[in-house]
Amino acid sequence: MPAEGALRSRRRRDRAVTDFSLIETLRYDPAAGLVRRRLHLARLIRSARRLGFAGAATAGERLDEAVHGAGQPLRVRLTLSRDGTVAVATAPFTPLPADTTWRVRIASTRLDSGDRLLRMKTTRRHVYETARGEFSLEEADEVILLNEKGEVCEGTITSVFFDDGSGVFKTPPIACGLLAGVLRSDLICGRRARTTRLLPADLRHGRLFIGNSLRGLIRAELVV
């Protein structure tokens, strides 16, 4: 019986590791179409190839079908299951005002820089949900996570960008244990950002921004 119990426990742990889907969340604009569509699909296909997921090649067509004829901004969420099932859901989206500033706090929850799955956007969200739960919505609009070394990684739904006055944003490298965000990739490819390891103390000596492909760059204020 003890052996059977251990086997069941191991199977539950295995399911927890493998029972997830890949996600891409895009913004649709009637004038511009699906914003950063190419980068989103490239990330999805790359992640699917590395994890052995089928069906990524059909994702572009499914996205285009979902927004065909849409006349308003949309939040578009695509999920790809391991068996190749693609699902797309849309909802009305209201962009943030240009002068928006989000209050951010640093979580005690830590990311594991050795967890390579953190580099991919998946439905495995427990660590981010735990970090977000440390503060109420009144206390923080977003929460930043560090890794086990105390290095800045990312927000629960955003990438981190730091402006030290040099004209180029600093953003943590993937090796710290974080998602390869699409907005982050866009800014790096456009030479508007470069990767640099950051500590929480660094964020107090310049201007802090957070952002993602859906919402764009958001001015942030670190609350300590």
Secondary structure as a PSIPRED ss2 file (coil, helix, strand):
# PSIPRED VFORMAT (PSIPRED V4.0)

   1 M C   1.000  0.000  0.000
   2 P H   0.000  1.000  0.000
   3 A H   0.000  1.000  0.000
   4 E H   0.000  1.000  0.000
   5 G H   0.000  1.000  0.000
   6 A H   0.000  1.000  0.000
   7 L H   0.000  1.000  0.000
   8 R H   0.000  1.000  0.000
   9 S H   0.000  1.000  0.000
  10 R H   0.000  1.000  0.000
  11 R H   0.000  1.000  0.000
  12 R H   0.000  1.000  0.000
  13 R H   0.000  1.000  0.000
  14 D H   0.000  1.000  0.000
  15 R H   0.000  1.000  0.000
  16 A H   0.000  1.000  0.000
  17 V H   0.000  1.000  0.000
  18 T H   0.000  1.000  0.000
  19 D C   1.000  0.000  0.000
  20 F C   1.000  0.000  0.000
  21 S C   1.000  0.000  0.000
  22 L E   0.000  0.000  1.000
  23 I E   0.000  0.000  1.000
  24 E E   0.000  0.000  1.000
  25 T E   0.000  0.000  1.000
  26 L E   0.000  0.000  1.000
  27 R E   0.000  0.000  1.000
  28 Y E   0.000  0.000  1.000
  29 D E   0.000  0.000  1.000
  30 P C   1.000  0.000  0.000
  31 A C   1.000  0.000  0.000
  32 A C   1.000  0.000  0.000
  33 G E   0.000  0.000  1.000
  34 L E   0.000  0.000  1.000
  35 V C   1.000  0.000  0.000
  36 R C   1.000  0.000  0.000
  37 R H   0.000  1.000  0.000
  38 R H   0.000  1.000  0.000
  39 L H   0.000  1.000  0.000
  40 H H   0.000  1.000  0.000
  41 L H   0.000  1.000  0.000
  42 A H   0.000  1.000  0.000
  43 R H   0.000  1.000  0.000
  44 L H   0.000  1.000  0.000
  45 I H   0.000  1.000  0.000
  46 R H   0.000  1.000  0.000
  47 S H   0.000  1.000  0.000
  48 A H   0.000  1.000  0.000
  49 R H   0.000  1.000  0.000
  50 R H   0.000  1.000  0.000
  51 L H   0.000  1.000  0.000
  52 G C   1.000  0.000  0.000
  53 F C   1.000  0.000  0.000
  54 A C   1.000  0.000  0.000
  55 G C   1.000  0.000  0.000
  56 A H   0.000  1.000  0.000
  57 A H   0.000  1.000  0.000
  58 T H   0.000  1.000  0.000
  59 A H   0.000  1.000  0.000
  60 G H   0.000  1.000  0.000
  61 E H   0.000  1.000  0.000
  62 R H   0.000  1.000  0.000
  63 L H   0.000  1.000  0.000
  64 D H   0.000  1.000  0.000
  65 E H   0.000  1.000  0.000
  66 A H   0.000  1.000  0.000
  67 V H   0.000  1.000  0.000
  68 H C   1.000  0.000  0.000
  69 G C   1.000  0.000  0.000
  70 A C   1.000  0.000  0.000
  71 G C   1.000  0.000  0.000
  72 Q C   1.000  0.000  0.000
  73 P C   1.000  0.000  0.000
  74 L E   0.000  0.000  1.000
  75 R E   0.000  0.000  1.000
  76 V E   0.000  0.000  1.000
  77 R E   0.000  0.000  1.000
  78 L E   0.000  0.000  1.000
  79 T E   0.000  0.000  1.000
  80 L E   0.000  0.000  1.000
  81 S C   1.000  0.000  0.000
  82 R C   1.000  0.000  0.000
  83 D C   1.000  0.000  0.000
  84 G C   1.000  0.000  0.000
  85 T C   1.000  0.000  0.000
  86 V E   0.000  0.000  1.000
  87 A E   0.000  0.000  1.000
  88 V E   0.000  0.000  1.000
  89 A E   0.000  0.000  1.000
  90 T E   0.000  0.000  1.000
  91 A E   0.000  0.000  1.000
  92 P E   0.000  0.000  1.000
  93 F C   1.000  0.000  0.000
  94 T C   1.000  0.000  0.000
  95 P C   1.000  0.000  0.000
  96 L C   1.000  0.000  0.000
  97 P C   1.000  0.000  0.000
  98 A C   1.000  0.000  0.000
  99 D C   1.000  0.000  0.000
 100 T C   1.000  0.000  0.000
 101 T E   0.000  0.000  1.000
 102 W E   0.000  0.000  1.000
 103 R E   0.000  0.000  1.000
 104 V E   0.000  0.000  1.000
 105 R E   0.000  0.000  1.000
 106 I E   0.000  0.000  1.000
 107 A E   0.000  0.000  1.000
 108 S E   0.000  0.000  1.000
 109 T E   0.000  0.000  1.000
 110 R E   0.000  0.000  1.000
 111 L E   0.000  0.000  1.000
 112 D C   1.000  0.000  0.000
 113 S C   1.000  0.000  0.000
 114 G C   1.000  0.000  0.000
 115 D C   1.000  0.000  0.000
 116 R H   0.000  1.000  0.000
 117 L H   0.000  1.000  0.000
 118 L H   0.000  1.000  0.000
 119 R H   0.000  1.000  0.000
 120 M C   1.000  0.000  0.000
 121 K C   1.000  0.000  0.000
 122 T E   0.000  0.000  1.000
 123 T C   1.000  0.000  0.000
 124 R C   1.000  0.000  0.000
 125 R C   1.000  0.000  0.000
 126 H H   0.000  1.000  0.000
 127 V H   0.000  1.000  0.000
 128 Y H   0.000  1.000  0.000
 129 E H   0.000  1.000  0.000
 130 T H   0.000  1.000  0.000
 131 A H   0.000  1.000  0.000
 132 R H   0.000  1.000  0.000
 133 G C   1.000  0.000  0.000
 134 E C   1.000  0.000  0.000
 135 F C   1.000  0.000  0.000
 136 S C   1.000  0.000  0.000
 137 L C   1.000  0.000  0.000
 138 E C   1.000  0.000  0.000
 139 E C   1.000  0.000  0.000
 140 A C   1.000  0.000  0.000
 141 D C   1.000  0.000  0.000
 142 E E   0.000  0.000  1.000
 143 V E   0.000  0.000  1.000
 144 I E   0.000  0.000  1.000
 145 L E   0.000  0.000  1.000
 146 L E   0.000  0.000  1.000
 147 N E   0.000  0.000  1.000
 148 E C   1.000  0.000  0.000
 149 K C   1.000  0.000  0.000
 150 G C   1.000  0.000  0.000
 151 E C   1.000  0.000  0.000
 152 V E   0.000  0.000  1.000
 153 C E   0.000  0.000  1.000
 154 E E   0.000  0.000  1.000
 155 G E   0.000  0.000  1.000
 156 T C   1.000  0.000  0.000
 157 I C   1.000  0.000  0.000
 158 T C   1.000  0.000  0.000
 159 S E   0.000  0.000  1.000
 160 V E   0.000  0.000  1.000
 161 F E   0.000  0.000  1.000
 162 F E   0.000  0.000  1.000
 163 D E   0.000  0.000  1.000
 164 D C   1.000  0.000  0.000
 165 G C   1.000  0.000  0.000
 166 S C   1.000  0.000  0.000
 167 G C   1.000  0.000  0.000
 168 V C   1.000  0.000  0.000
 169 F E   0.000  0.000  1.000
 170 K E   0.000  0.000  1.000
 171 T E   0.000  0.000  1.000
 172 P C   1.000  0.000  0.000
 173 P C   1.000  0.000  0.000
 174 I H   0.000  1.000  0.000
 175 A H   0.000  1.000  0.000
 176 C H   0.000  1.000  0.000
 177 G C   1.000  0.000  0.000
 178 L C   1.000  0.000  0.000
 179 L C   1.000  0.000  0.000
 180 A C   1.000  0.000  0.000
 181 G C   1.000  0.000  0.000
 182 V H   0.000  1.000  0.000
 183 L H   0.000  1.000  0.000
 184 R H   0.000  1.000  0.000
 185 S H   0.000  1.000  0.000
 186 D H   0.000  1.000  0.000
 187 L H   0.000  1.000  0.000
 188 I H   0.000  1.000  0.000
 189 C H   0.000  1.000  0.000
 190 G C   1.000  0.000  0.000
 191 R C   1.000  0.000  0.000
 192 R C   1.000  0.000  0.000
 193 A E   0.000  0.000  1.000
 194 R E   0.000  0.000  1.000
 195 T E   0.000  0.000  1.000
 196 T C   1.000  0.000  0.000
 197 R C   1.000  0.000  0.000
 198 L C   1.000  0.000  0.000
 199 L C   1.000  0.000  0.000
 200 P H   0.000  1.000  0.000
 201 A H   0.000  1.000  0.000
 202 D H   0.000  1.000  0.000
 203 L H   0.000  1.000  0.000
 204 R H   0.000  1.000  0.000
 205 H C   1.000  0.000  0.000
 206 G C   1.000  0.000  0.000
 207 R E   0.000  0.000  1.000
 208 L E   0.000  0.000  1.000
 209 F E   0.000  0.000  1.000
 210 I E   0.000  0.000  1.000
 211 G E   0.000  0.000  1.000
 212 N E   0.000  0.000  1.000
 213 S C   1.000  0.000  0.000
 214 L C   1.000  0.000  0.000
 215 R C   1.000  0.000  0.000
 216 G E   0.000  0.000  1.000
 217 L E   0.000  0.000  1.000
 218 I E   0.000  0.000  1.000
 219 R E   0.000  0.000  1.000
 220 A E   0.000  0.000  1.000
 221 E E   0.000  0.000  1.000
 222 L E   0.000  0.000  1.000
 223 V C   1.000  0.000  0.000
 224 V C   1.000  0.000  0.000
